[in-house]
Amino acid sequence: MHFTKPSPPSDDKRWRIVEATMRRHGYDHNALIETLHSVQQTFGYLDTEALQYVAKALRVPLSKVYGVATFYHFFTLKPQGEHTCVVCMGTACYIKGAPHVVAAISEKYQIQPGETTADGKLSLLTARCIGACGLAPAVVFDGEVAGKVTPEEALQRIGRWTDQ
């Protein structure tokens, strides 16, 4: 059966990066996670158009693409803020005070986990477990893992981003 490669959703040149990822994997359906990573890194999040395009290009059901995108905590379906703060809520982090870190950030910046501040500077996220239990409570600030984070330390680090 002949396969016709779908066109990207727009003329945005960043789609070439995503296409290169799919081409490198031979447009194989097993490249779904790798392709979603590529979209996320390129555009910052996964929107509906991107999910539909990836589904067509890799010939997998849209429901499977959506299922993968929503199962893995790394993927986000909404645009993120300029900076991200991911608080681990795994058992060790929870017991060592992660809820207090989340509460402090939520109170100061008036956002809940999964939300971005109105100025687009900060997104607050939570993760089920980032695998850094020895550092509990662990927080990932713009991709950098920090351990034994207190609410005060979290606010101080975020303040460096938001007070600029």
DSSP file (Angstrom, degrees, kcal/mol; ACC not computed):
  #  RESIDUE AA STRUCTURE BP1 BP2  ACC     N-H-->O    O-->H-N    N-H-->O    O-->H-N    TCO  KAPPA ALPHA  PHI   PSI    X-CA   Y-CA   Z-CA
    1    1 A M              0   0    0      0, 0.0     2,-0.3     0, 0.0     0, 0.0   0.000 360.0 360.0 360.0 133.6    0.0    0.0    0.0
    2    2 A H        -     0   0    0      1,-0.0     2,-0.5     2,-0.0     0, 0.0  -0.601 360.0-151.0 -82.0 135.3    1.3    3.4   -1.0
    3    3 A F        -     0   0    0     -2,-0.3     2,-0.6     2,-0.0    -1,-0.0  -0.924   1.5-156.0-110.2 125.5    1.7    6.0    1.8
    4    4 A T        -     0   0    0     -2,-0.5    -2,-0.0     0, 0.0     0, 0.0  -0.895  22.6-127.5-101.1 119.6    1.4    9.7    1.0
    5    5 A K        -     0   0    0     -2,-0.6    52,-0.1     1,-0.1    53,-0.0  -0.446  26.3-124.3 -66.4 129.0    3.3   11.8    3.6
    6    6 A P        -     0   0    0      0, 0.0    -1,-0.1     0, 0.0    47,-0.0  -0.335  23.9-109.3 -71.6 157.7    1.0   14.5    5.0
    7    7 A S        -     0   0    0      1,-0.1    50,-0.1     2,-0.1     0, 0.0  -0.595  38.6 -99.0 -83.0 147.9    1.9   18.2    4.8
    8    8 A P        -     0   0    0      0, 0.0    -1,-0.1     0, 0.0    42,-0.1  -0.242  36.6-107.5 -60.3 157.0    2.9   19.9    8.1
    9    9 A P  S    S+     0   0    0      0, 0.0     2,-0.3     0, 0.0    -2,-0.1   0.721  94.9   4.8 -61.4 -23.0    0.1   22.1    9.6
   10   10 A S  S    S-     0   0    0      2,-0.2     5,-0.1     0, 0.0     0, 0.0  -0.897  78.6 -99.6-150.4 178.1    1.8   25.3    8.6
   11   11 A D  S    S+     0   0    0     -2,-0.3     2,-0.0     3,-0.0     0, 0.0   0.389  70.5 137.3 -84.3   3.5    4.8   26.8    6.7
   12   12 A D    >   -     0   0    0      1,-0.2     3,-1.9     2,-0.1     4,-0.2  -0.294  55.3-140.4 -54.7 124.8    6.7   27.2   10.0
   13   13 A K  T >  S+     0   0    0      1,-0.3     3,-1.7     2,-0.2     4,-0.4   0.688  93.9  77.0 -64.8 -17.7   10.2   26.1    9.3
   14   14 A R  T >> S+     0   0    0      1,-0.3     4,-1.1     2,-0.2     3,-1.0   0.744  78.5  73.1 -65.8 -20.2   10.4   24.5   12.7
   15   15 A W  H <> S+     0   0    0     -3,-1.9     4,-3.0     1,-0.2    -1,-0.3   0.767  83.2  69.5 -64.0 -21.8    8.4   21.6   11.2
   16   16 A R  H <> S+     0   0    0     -3,-1.7     4,-2.4    -4,-0.2    -1,-0.2   0.862  95.6  53.2 -62.9 -33.9   11.5   20.6    9.3
   17   17 A I  H <> S+     0   0    0     -3,-1.0     4,-1.7    -4,-0.4    -1,-0.2   0.924 111.0  45.5 -65.3 -44.0   13.0   19.6   12.6
   18   18 A V  H  X S+     0   0    0     -4,-1.1     4,-2.2     1,-0.2    -2,-0.2   0.922 112.8  50.6 -65.9 -43.7   10.0   17.4   13.4
   19   19 A E  H  X S+     0   0    0     -4,-3.0     4,-3.1     1,-0.2     5,-0.2   0.895 106.5  55.2 -61.6 -38.8   10.0   15.9    9.9
   20   20 A A  H  X S+     0   0    0     -4,-2.4     4,-2.5     1,-0.2    -1,-0.2   0.893 107.2  50.7 -61.3 -38.6   13.7   15.1   10.2
   21   21 A T  H  X S+     0   0    0     -4,-1.7     4,-1.2     2,-0.2    -1,-0.2   0.939 113.4  44.0 -63.6 -46.6   13.0   13.2   13.4
   22   22 A M  H  <>S+     0   0    0     -4,-2.2     5,-3.3     1,-0.2     6,-0.4   0.903 114.1  50.2 -66.6 -39.8   10.3   11.2   11.7
   23   23 A R  H ><5S+     0   0    0     -4,-3.1     3,-1.9     1,-0.2    -1,-0.2   0.905 105.4  56.9 -64.7 -41.2   12.4   10.6    8.6
   24   24 A R  H 3<5S+     0   0    0     -4,-2.5    -1,-0.2     1,-0.3    -2,-0.2   0.826 111.7  43.6 -59.0 -30.9   15.3    9.4   10.7
   25   25 A H  T ><5S-     0   0    0     -4,-1.2     3,-1.3    -3,-0.3    -1,-0.3   0.246 117.9-112.7 -99.3  11.4   13.0    6.8   12.1
   26   26 A G  T < 5 -     0   0    0     -3,-1.9    -3,-0.2     1,-0.3     3,-0.1   0.784  59.9 -73.9  66.9  27.1   11.5    5.9    8.7
   27   27 A Y  T 3 <S+     0   0    0     -5,-3.3    -1,-0.3     1,-0.2     2,-0.2   0.797  85.3 167.4  54.0  30.0    8.1    7.3    9.7
   28   28 A D    X   -     0   0    0     -3,-1.3     3,-2.1    -6,-0.4    -1,-0.2  -0.505  45.7-129.2 -75.4 140.9    7.7    4.2   11.9
   29   29 A H  G >  S+     0   0    0      1,-0.3     3,-1.2    -2,-0.2    -1,-0.1   0.744 106.3  68.8 -63.6 -21.0    4.9    4.2   14.4
   30   30 A N  G 3  S+     0   0    0      1,-0.3     3,-0.3    -5,-0.1    -1,-0.3   0.576  85.8  70.4 -72.9  -6.8    7.4    3.2   17.1
   31   31 A A  G <>  +     0   0    0     -3,-2.1     4,-2.7     1,-0.2    -1,-0.3   0.225  66.1 109.9 -90.9  14.9    8.9    6.6   16.7
   32   32 A L  H <> S+     0   0    0     -3,-1.2     4,-2.6     1,-0.2     5,-0.2   0.935  78.2  42.3 -58.2 -52.0    5.9    8.2   18.3
   33   33 A I  H  > S+     0   0    0     -3,-0.3     4,-2.4     1,-0.2    -1,-0.2   0.924 115.4  50.1 -65.0 -43.0    7.5    9.3   21.6
   34   34 A E  H  > S+     0   0    0     -4,-0.3     4,-2.0     1,-0.2    -1,-0.2   0.906 112.2  48.4 -60.0 -41.1   10.6   10.5   19.9
   35   35 A T  H  X S+     0   0    0     -4,-2.7     4,-2.4     2,-0.2    -2,-0.2   0.904 109.9  50.7 -68.0 -40.8    8.5   12.5   17.5
   36   36 A L  H  X S+     0   0    0     -4,-2.6     4,-2.8    -5,-0.2    -1,-0.2   0.889 108.7  52.9 -64.3 -37.1    6.5   14.0   20.3
   37   37 A H  H  X S+     0   0    0     -4,-2.4     4,-2.9    -5,-0.2     5,-0.3   0.924 108.4  51.1 -60.2 -42.8    9.7   15.0   22.1
   38   38 A S  H  X S+     0   0    0     -4,-2.0     4,-2.1     2,-0.2    -2,-0.2   0.921 111.4  46.4 -61.7 -44.6   10.8   16.7   18.9
   39   39 A V  H  X>S+     0   0    0     -4,-2.4     4,-3.2     2,-0.2     5,-0.5   0.931 113.7  49.2 -62.5 -45.2    7.5   18.6   18.7
   40   40 A Q  H  X5S+     0   0    0     -4,-2.8     4,-2.2     1,-0.2    -2,-0.2   0.922 113.7  45.0 -62.4 -44.8    7.7   19.6   22.3
   41   41 A Q  H  <5S+     0   0    0     -4,-2.9    -1,-0.2    -5,-0.2    -2,-0.2   0.854 118.7  44.2 -67.2 -33.5   11.3   20.8   22.1
   42   42 A T  H  <5S+     0   0    0     -4,-2.1    -2,-0.2    -5,-0.3    -1,-0.2   0.909 130.4  19.3 -79.2 -43.5   10.7   22.6   18.9
   43   43 A F  H  <5S-     0   0    0     -4,-3.2    -3,-0.2    -5,-0.2    -2,-0.2   0.564  97.9-120.2-107.9 -11.7    7.4   24.4   19.7
   44   44 A G  S  <<S+     0   0    0     -4,-2.2     2,-0.3    -5,-0.5    36,-0.2   0.192  85.2  22.4  93.2 -18.9    7.3   24.2   23.5
   45   45 A Y  S    S-     0   0    0     -6,-0.4     2,-0.6    34,-0.1    32,-0.2  -0.967  81.8-100.9-165.6 173.9    4.1   22.2   23.8
   46   46 A L        -     0   0    0     30,-3.1     2,-0.2    -2,-0.3    -6,-0.0  -0.919  37.3-173.7-111.0 111.6    1.9   19.9   21.8
   47   47 A D     >  -     0   0    0     -2,-0.6     4,-2.3     1,-0.1     5,-0.2  -0.489  41.0 -97.8 -97.6 175.3   -1.2   21.4   20.3
   48   48 A T  H  > S+     0   0    0      1,-0.2     4,-2.5     2,-0.2     5,-0.2   0.892 122.1  53.1 -60.2 -42.8   -4.1   19.7   18.6
   49   49 A E  H  > S+     0   0    0      1,-0.2     4,-2.5     2,-0.2    -1,-0.2   0.906 109.6  49.0 -60.1 -41.2   -2.7   20.4   15.1
   50   50 A A  H  > S+     0   0    0      2,-0.2     4,-2.7     1,-0.2     5,-0.2   0.918 110.7  49.8 -65.4 -43.1    0.6   18.9   16.0
   51   51 A L  H  X S+     0   0    0     -4,-2.3     4,-2.3     1,-0.2    -2,-0.2   0.912 112.4  48.0 -62.4 -41.6   -1.0   15.8   17.5
   52   52 A Q  H  X S+     0   0    0     -4,-2.5     4,-2.3     2,-0.2    -2,-0.2   0.910 112.3  49.0 -65.6 -41.8   -3.1   15.3   14.3
   53   53 A Y  H  X S+     0   0    0     -4,-2.5     4,-3.0    -5,-0.2     5,-0.2   0.935 112.0  47.6 -63.5 -46.5   -0.1   15.8   12.1
   54   54 A V  H  X S+     0   0    0     -4,-2.7     4,-2.5     1,-0.2     6,-0.2   0.907 110.5  53.4 -62.2 -41.4    2.0   13.3   14.0
   55   55 A A  H  X>S+     0   0    0     -4,-2.3     5,-2.1    -5,-0.2     4,-0.7   0.932 113.9  41.6 -59.4 -46.0   -0.8   10.8   14.0
   56   56 A K  H  <5S+     0   0    0     -4,-2.3     3,-0.5     3,-0.2    -2,-0.2   0.933 115.2  49.6 -67.8 -45.1   -1.2   11.0   10.2
   57   57 A A  H  <5S+     0   0    0     -4,-3.0    -2,-0.2     1,-0.2    -1,-0.2   0.867 119.7  36.2 -64.8 -36.3    2.6   11.0    9.5
   58   58 A L  H  <5S-     0   0    0     -4,-2.5    -1,-0.2    -5,-0.2    -2,-0.2   0.454 106.8-126.1 -95.8  -1.2    3.3    8.0   11.7
   59   59 A R  T  <5 +     0   0    0     -4,-0.7    -3,-0.2    -3,-0.5    -4,-0.1   0.921  63.7 132.4  56.6  48.9    0.0    6.3   10.7
   60   60 A V      < -     0   0    0     -5,-2.1    -1,-0.2    -6,-0.2    -2,-0.1  -0.935  65.8 -90.1-123.2 151.4   -1.2    5.8   14.3
   61   61 A P    >>  -     0   0    0      0, 0.0     4,-1.9     0, 0.0     3,-0.7  -0.294  29.0-127.5 -60.2 142.9   -4.6    6.6   15.6
   62   62 A L  H 3> S+     0   0    0      1,-0.3     4,-3.0     2,-0.2     5,-0.2   0.853 110.4  61.3 -57.9 -34.8   -5.0   10.1   17.0
   63   63 A S  H 3> S+     0   0    0      1,-0.2     4,-2.3     2,-0.2    -1,-0.3   0.868 104.1  48.3 -62.1 -35.3   -6.4    8.5   20.2
   64   64 A K  H <> S+     0   0    0     -3,-0.7     4,-2.5     2,-0.2    -1,-0.2   0.911 111.6  49.0 -70.8 -41.5   -3.1    6.7   20.7
   65   65 A V  H  X S+     0   0    0     -4,-1.9     4,-2.6     2,-0.2    -2,-0.2   0.936 114.3  45.7 -61.8 -45.9   -1.1    9.9   20.1
   66   66 A Y  H  X S+     0   0    0     -4,-3.0     4,-2.1     1,-0.2     5,-0.2   0.911 111.3  53.5 -63.6 -41.8   -3.3   11.8   22.6
   67   67 A G  H  X S+     0   0    0     -4,-2.3     4,-1.6    -5,-0.2    -2,-0.2   0.912 112.1  43.6 -60.1 -43.9   -3.0    8.9   25.1
   68   68 A V  H  X S+     0   0    0     -4,-2.5     4,-1.9     2,-0.2    -1,-0.2   0.922 112.7  52.8 -67.1 -43.8    0.8    9.0   24.9
   69   69 A A  H  < S+     0   0    0     -4,-2.6    -2,-0.2     1,-0.2    -1,-0.2   0.833 116.6  38.7 -63.2 -32.4    0.9   12.8   25.1
   70   70 A T  H  < S+     0   0    0     -4,-2.1    -1,-0.2    -5,-0.2    -2,-0.2   0.681 111.0  58.8 -93.0 -18.1   -1.3   12.9   28.2
   71   71 A F  H  < S+     0   0    0     -4,-1.6     2,-0.5    -5,-0.2    -2,-0.2   0.935  94.6  67.7 -74.6 -46.5    0.2    9.8   29.9
   72   72 A Y  S >< S-     0   0    0     -4,-1.9     3,-1.1     1,-0.1    -1,-0.1  -0.623  73.8-148.1 -82.5 127.1    3.8   11.1   30.1
   73   73 A H  T 3  S+     0   0    0     -2,-0.5    -1,-0.1     1,-0.3    53,-0.1   0.732  91.4  69.9 -66.3 -22.7    4.1   14.0   32.5
   74   74 A F  T 3  S+     0   0    0      2,-0.0    -1,-0.3    -3,-0.0     2,-0.2   0.852  86.5  78.4 -64.5 -33.6    6.9   15.5   30.4
   75   75 A F    <   -     0   0    0     -3,-1.1     2,-0.4    -7,-0.2   -30,-0.1  -0.518  64.0-166.1 -81.4 143.6    4.5   16.4   27.6
   76   76 A T        -     0   0    0     -2,-0.2   -30,-3.1     1,-0.1     4,-0.1  -0.987  20.2-161.1-131.0 141.5    2.3   19.4   27.9
   77   77 A L  S    S+     0   0    0     -2,-0.4   -29,-0.1   -32,-0.2   -32,-0.1   0.404  77.3  64.9 -98.1  -0.1   -0.7   20.4   25.8
   78   78 A K  S    S-     0   0    0    -34,-0.1   -32,-0.1   -31,-0.1   -31,-0.0  -0.917  95.6 -95.2-122.7 150.1   -0.6   24.0   26.8
   79   79 A P        -     0   0    0      0, 0.0     2,-0.2     0, 0.0   -34,-0.1  -0.367  44.9-136.3 -60.0 139.5    2.0   26.7   26.2
   80   80 A Q        -     0   0    0    -36,-0.2     4,-0.1     1,-0.1    36,-0.1  -0.521  17.1-101.7 -95.6 165.3    4.4   27.0   29.1
   81   81 A G        -     0   0    0      2,-0.3    40,-0.3    -2,-0.2    -1,-0.1  -0.146  42.7 -92.9 -74.2 176.5    5.8   30.1   30.7
   82   82 A E  S    S+     0   0    0     38,-2.9     2,-0.3     1,-0.1    40,-0.2   0.859 115.0  28.2 -59.5 -35.5    9.2   31.5   30.2
   83   83 A H  E    S-a  122   0A   0     38,-2.1    40,-2.3    37,-0.1     2,-0.4  -0.943  75.5-150.4-126.9 148.9   10.4   29.5   33.2
   84   84 A T  E     -a  123   0A   0     -2,-0.3    58,-2.8    38,-0.2     2,-0.5  -0.945   6.7-167.3-123.2 144.7    9.1   26.2   34.6
   85   85 A C  E     -aB 124 141A   0     38,-2.5    40,-3.1    -2,-0.4     2,-0.6  -0.971   8.3-170.0-128.7 113.5    9.2   24.9   38.1
   86   86 A V  E     -aB 125 140A   0     54,-2.7    54,-3.1    -2,-0.5     2,-0.6  -0.922   5.6-160.1-110.1 116.7    8.3   21.2   38.5
   87   87 A V  E     -aB 126 139A   0     38,-2.7    40,-2.0    -2,-0.6     2,-0.3  -0.846  18.1-130.1 -98.3 123.8    7.8   20.0   42.1
   88   88 A C  E     -a  127   0A   0     50,-2.3    40,-0.2    -2,-0.6    50,-0.1  -0.547  21.3-174.8 -72.7 130.9    8.1   16.3   42.6
   89   89 A M        +     0   0    0     38,-3.4    40,-0.1    -2,-0.3    39,-0.1   0.059  34.8 135.8-115.0  23.0    5.2   14.9   44.5
   90   90 A G  S  > S-     0   0    0     37,-0.1     4,-3.3     1,-0.1     5,-0.2  -0.138  74.1 -92.6 -62.3 169.9    6.5   11.3   44.8
   91   91 A T  H  > S+     0   0    0      1,-0.2     4,-2.6     2,-0.2     5,-0.2   0.908 125.2  45.6 -55.4 -49.7    6.1    9.6   48.2
   92   92 A A  H  > S+     0   0    0      1,-0.2     4,-2.0     2,-0.2    -1,-0.2   0.929 117.3  44.5 -62.4 -44.9    9.6   10.7   49.5
   93   93 A C  H  4>S+     0   0    0      2,-0.2     5,-2.8     1,-0.2     4,-0.4   0.889 112.3  52.8 -67.1 -38.4    9.2   14.3   48.3
   94   94 A Y  H ><5S+     0   0    0     -4,-3.3     3,-1.2     1,-0.2    -2,-0.2   0.946 111.8  45.0 -61.0 -47.8    5.6   14.4   49.6
   95   95 A I  H 3<5S+     0   0    0     -4,-2.6    -1,-0.2     1,-0.3    -2,-0.2   0.855 111.0  54.5 -65.2 -34.6    6.6   13.3   53.1
   96   96 A K  T 3<5S-     0   0    0     -4,-2.0    -1,-0.3    -5,-0.2    -2,-0.2   0.398 131.9 -81.5 -85.9   4.2    9.6   15.6   53.1
   97   97 A G  T X>5S+     0   0    0     -3,-1.2     4,-1.4    -4,-0.4     3,-1.0   0.600  78.6 139.5 117.4  10.6    7.5   18.7   52.4
   98   98 A A  H 3><S+     0   0    0     -5,-2.8     4,-2.5     1,-0.3     5,-0.2   0.879  76.1  59.1 -55.8 -39.0    6.8   19.1   48.7
   99   99 A P  H 3> S+     0   0    0      0, 0.0     4,-2.4     0, 0.0    -1,-0.3   0.852 103.5  52.7 -59.8 -30.8    3.2   20.2   49.3
  100  100 A H  H <> S+     0   0    0     -3,-1.0     4,-2.2     2,-0.2    -2,-0.2   0.862 107.8  50.8 -71.0 -34.9    4.5   23.1   51.3
  101  101 A V  H  X S+     0   0    0     -4,-1.4     4,-2.2    -3,-0.2     5,-0.2   0.941 112.6  46.0 -65.1 -46.8    6.7   24.1   48.4
  102  102 A V  H  X S+     0   0    0     -4,-2.5     4,-3.0     1,-0.2     5,-0.2   0.919 112.3  51.1 -61.5 -43.8    3.8   24.0   46.0
  103  103 A A  H  X S+     0   0    0     -4,-2.4     4,-2.6    -5,-0.2     5,-0.2   0.905 109.6  49.8 -62.3 -41.7    1.6   25.9   48.5
  104  104 A A  H  X S+     0   0    0     -4,-2.2     4,-2.4     2,-0.2     5,-0.2   0.926 114.5  43.8 -64.0 -44.4    4.2   28.7   48.9
  105  105 A I  H  X S+     0   0    0     -4,-2.2     4,-2.7     2,-0.2     6,-0.3   0.927 114.0  50.6 -66.8 -44.0    4.6   29.1   45.2
  106  106 A S  H  X>S+     0   0    0     -4,-3.0     4,-1.3    -5,-0.2     5,-0.7   0.916 113.2  46.0 -58.9 -44.0    0.8   28.9   44.6
  107  107 A E  H  <5S+     0   0    0     -4,-2.6    -2,-0.2    -5,-0.2    -1,-0.2   0.935 116.1  43.4 -67.2 -46.3    0.2   31.6   47.2
  108  108 A K  H  <5S+     0   0    0     -4,-2.4    -2,-0.2    -5,-0.2    -1,-0.2   0.907 126.5  30.1 -67.9 -40.9    2.9   34.0   46.1
  109  109 A Y  H  <5S-     0   0    0     -4,-2.7    -1,-0.2    -5,-0.2    -2,-0.2   0.421  99.8-127.2-103.6   1.8    2.3   33.7   42.4
  110  110 A Q  T  <5 +     0   0    0     -4,-1.3     2,-0.3    -5,-0.2    -3,-0.2   0.880  68.0 119.0  56.3  42.6   -1.5   33.0   42.5
  111  111 A I      < -     0   0    0     -5,-0.7    -1,-0.2    -6,-0.3    -2,-0.2  -0.967  53.4-141.2-133.6 153.6   -1.3   29.9   40.3
  112  112 A Q    >   -     0   0    0     -2,-0.3     3,-2.1     1,-0.1    12,-0.3  -0.693  48.3 -71.2-104.0 162.1   -2.1   26.3   40.8
  113  113 A P  T 3  S+     0   0    0      0, 0.0    12,-0.3     0, 0.0    -1,-0.1  -0.295 125.1  30.2 -53.4 134.6   -0.1   23.4   39.5
  114  114 A G  T 3  S+     0   0    0     10,-4.2     2,-0.2     1,-0.4    11,-0.2   0.385 103.5 104.7  94.5  -1.9   -0.5   23.2   35.8
  115  115 A E  E <   -C  124   0A   0     -3,-2.1     9,-2.3     9,-0.6     2,-0.4  -0.694  58.6-141.5-112.4 164.3   -1.0   26.9   35.4
  116  116 A T  E     -C  123   0A   0     -2,-0.2     7,-0.2     7,-0.2    -4,-0.1  -0.941  31.1-102.1-121.8 143.8    1.1   29.8   34.2
  117  117 A T    >   -     0   0    0      5,-2.8     3,-1.9    -2,-0.4    -7,-0.1  -0.213  36.0-109.0 -61.1 157.2    1.3   33.2   35.6
  118  118 A A  T 3  S+     0   0    0      1,-0.3    -1,-0.1     2,-0.1    -7,-0.0   0.814 119.9  53.8 -60.0 -31.8   -0.6   36.0   33.8
  119  119 A D  T 3  S-     0   0    0      3,-0.1    -1,-0.3     1,-0.0    -2,-0.1   0.494 110.9-122.4 -83.5  -1.2    2.6   37.6   32.6
  120  120 A G  S <  S+     0   0    0     -3,-1.9   -38,-2.9     2,-0.2   -37,-0.1   0.629  80.0 116.3  75.2  13.0    3.8   34.2   31.1
  121  121 A K  S    S+     0   0    0    -40,-0.3   -38,-2.1     1,-0.2     2,-0.4   0.849  70.9  34.1 -82.5 -34.8    7.0   34.2   33.2
  122  122 A L  E     -a   83   0A   0    -40,-0.2    -5,-2.8   -41,-0.1     2,-0.5  -0.974  53.0-170.0-134.2 132.5    6.3   31.1   35.4
  123  123 A S  E     -aC  84 116A   0    -40,-2.3   -38,-2.5    -2,-0.4     2,-0.6  -0.977  15.4-152.9-113.5 132.1    4.6   27.7   34.9
  124  124 A L  E     +aC  85 115A   0     -9,-2.3   -10,-4.2    -2,-0.5    -9,-0.6  -0.917  22.7 169.6-105.8 123.2    4.1   25.6   38.0
  125  125 A L  E     -a   86   0A   0    -40,-3.1   -38,-2.7    -2,-0.6     2,-0.3  -0.877  21.4-148.4-127.7 160.1    4.0   21.9   37.4
  126  126 A T  E     -a   87   0A   0     -2,-0.3     2,-0.4   -40,-0.2   -38,-0.2  -0.943   8.9-156.2-124.7 153.3    4.0   18.8   39.6
  127  127 A A  E     -a   88   0A   0    -40,-2.0   -38,-3.4    -2,-0.3     3,-0.2  -0.954  22.5-131.6-126.9 147.8    5.4   15.4   38.7
  128  128 A R  S    S-     0   0    0     -2,-0.4     2,-0.3     1,-0.3    -1,-0.1   0.926  90.1 -24.4 -63.9 -42.9    4.4   12.0   40.2
  129  129 A C        -     0   0    0    -40,-0.1    -1,-0.3   -39,-0.1   -42,-0.0  -0.848  46.2-165.8-168.4 133.0    8.1   11.2   40.7
  130  130 A I        -     0   0    0     -2,-0.3    -2,-0.0    -3,-0.2    -1,-0.0   0.370  52.1-111.5-103.7   3.7   11.3   12.4   39.1
  131  131 A G  S    S+     0   0    0      1,-0.1     3,-0.2     2,-0.0    -2,-0.0   0.750  88.2 112.3  77.4  24.0   13.4    9.6   40.5
  132  132 A A    >   +     0   0    0      1,-0.1     3,-2.1     2,-0.1     4,-0.1  -0.335  27.2 146.3-119.9  49.0   15.5   11.8   42.8
  133  133 A C  G >   +     0   0    0      1,-0.3     3,-1.5     2,-0.2    -1,-0.1   0.790  66.0  62.7 -61.6 -30.1   14.1   10.4   46.1
  134  134 A G  G 3  S+     0   0    0      1,-0.3    -1,-0.3    -3,-0.2    -2,-0.1   0.663 103.7  51.0 -68.3 -14.6   17.4   10.9   47.9
  135  135 A L  G <  S-     0   0    0     -3,-2.1    13,-4.2    12,-0.1    14,-0.3   0.288  96.1-167.6-102.1   8.5   17.1   14.6   47.3
  136  136 A A    <   +     0   0    0     -3,-1.5   -43,-0.1    11,-0.2    11,-0.1  -0.107  68.6  38.3 -53.9 137.4   13.6   14.9   48.6
  137  137 A P  S    S-     0   0    0      0, 0.0    12,-2.4     0, 0.0     2,-0.3   0.470  88.7-177.5 -80.1 133.0   11.9   17.3   48.3
  138  138 A A        -     0   0    0      9,-0.2   -50,-2.3    10,-0.2     2,-0.4  -0.743   8.6-175.3-100.6 143.0   13.2   17.7   44.8
  139  139 A V  E     -BD  87 146A   0      7,-2.4     7,-2.8    -2,-0.3     2,-0.7  -0.996  18.0-142.5-135.4 139.3   12.2   20.5   42.4
  140  140 A V  E     -BD  86 145A   0    -54,-3.1   -54,-2.7    -2,-0.4     2,-0.7  -0.911  14.6-167.0-106.2 113.8   13.3   21.0   38.8
  141  141 A F  E >  S-BD  85 144A   0      3,-2.8     3,-2.0    -2,-0.7   -56,-0.2  -0.886  75.4 -29.3-101.5 110.2   13.9   24.6   37.9
  142  142 A D  T 3  S-     0   0    0    -58,-2.8    -1,-0.2    -2,-0.7   -57,-0.1   0.887 128.6 -44.7  48.2  44.9   14.2   25.1   34.2
  143  143 A G  T 3  S+     0   0    0      1,-0.2     2,-0.6   -59,-0.2    -1,-0.3   0.395 115.4 115.2  86.6  -3.8   15.4   21.6   33.8
  144  144 A E  E <   -D  141   0A   0     -3,-2.0    -3,-2.8     2,-0.0     2,-0.3  -0.891  61.5-135.7-105.3 121.9   17.9   21.7   36.6
  145  145 A V  E     -D  140   0A   0     -2,-0.6     2,-0.4    -5,-0.2    -5,-0.2  -0.570  21.1-172.7 -79.5 132.7   17.2   19.4   39.6
  146  146 A A  E     -D  139   0A   0     -7,-2.8    -7,-2.4    -2,-0.3     3,-0.3  -0.977  10.3-147.6-123.6 139.7   17.6   20.9   43.0
  147  147 A G        +     0   0    0     -2,-0.4   -11,-0.2    -9,-0.2    -9,-0.2  -0.706  67.5  15.4-111.4 160.6   17.3   18.8   46.2
  148  148 A K  S    S-     0   0    0    -13,-4.2     2,-0.4    -2,-0.3    -1,-0.2   0.888  80.8-177.8  50.0  47.8   16.1   19.3   49.7
  149  149 A V        -     0   0    0    -12,-2.4    -1,-0.2   -14,-0.3   -48,-0.1  -0.612  14.1-156.0 -83.1 128.5   14.3   22.4   48.6
  150  150 A T     >  -     0   0    0     -2,-0.4     4,-2.4     1,-0.1     5,-0.2  -0.596  32.2-108.2 -93.2 162.6   12.5   24.5   51.2
  151  151 A P  H  > S+     0   0    0      0, 0.0     4,-2.4     0, 0.0     5,-0.2   0.901 121.5  52.4 -56.6 -39.5    9.6   26.8   50.3
  152  152 A E  H  > S+     0   0    0      1,-0.2     4,-2.3     2,-0.2     5,-0.1   0.912 109.2  48.3 -64.1 -42.8   11.8   29.8   51.0
  153  153 A E  H  > S+     0   0    0      2,-0.2     4,-2.6     1,-0.2     5,-0.2   0.904 110.7  51.8 -64.1 -40.2   14.5   28.5   48.7
  154  154 A A  H  X S+     0   0    0     -4,-2.4     4,-2.5     1,-0.2     5,-0.2   0.937 111.4  46.4 -62.2 -45.8   12.0   27.8   46.0
  155  155 A L  H  X S+     0   0    0     -4,-2.4     4,-2.3     1,-0.2    -1,-0.2   0.879 111.4  52.7 -64.4 -37.1   10.6   31.3   46.2
  156  156 A Q  H  X S+     0   0    0     -4,-2.3     4,-1.2     2,-0.2    -2,-0.2   0.932 111.4  45.3 -64.2 -45.6   14.1   32.8   46.2
  157  157 A R  H >X S+     0   0    0     -4,-2.6     4,-0.7     1,-0.2     3,-0.5   0.928 115.4  46.4 -65.1 -43.9   15.1   30.9   43.0
  158  158 A I  H >X S+     0   0    0     -4,-2.5     4,-2.4     1,-0.2     3,-1.1   0.870 104.6  63.0 -66.0 -34.7   11.8   31.8   41.3
  159  159 A G  H 3X S+     0   0    0     -4,-2.3     4,-2.3     1,-0.3    -1,-0.2   0.821  94.3  61.3 -59.7 -31.4   12.2   35.4   42.4
  160  160 A R  H << S+     0   0    0     -4,-1.2    -1,-0.3    -3,-0.5    -2,-0.2   0.828 110.5  41.3 -64.2 -29.8   15.4   35.6   40.4
  161  161 A W  H X< S+     0   0    0     -3,-1.1     3,-0.7    -4,-0.7    -2,-0.2   0.907 120.6  39.4 -80.6 -45.2   13.4   34.9   37.3
  162  162 A T  H 3< S+     0   0    0     -4,-2.4    -2,-0.2     1,-0.2    -3,-0.2   0.711 109.0  58.7 -84.8 -20.2   10.3   37.0   38.0
  163  163 A D  T 3<        0   0    0     -4,-2.3    -1,-0.2    -5,-0.2    -3,-0.1   0.416 360.0 360.0 -89.5   3.8   12.1   40.0   39.5
  164  164 A Q    <         0   0    0     -3,-0.7    -1,-0.2    -5,-0.1    -2,-0.1   0.496 360.0 360.0 -76.4 360.0   14.2   40.7   36.4
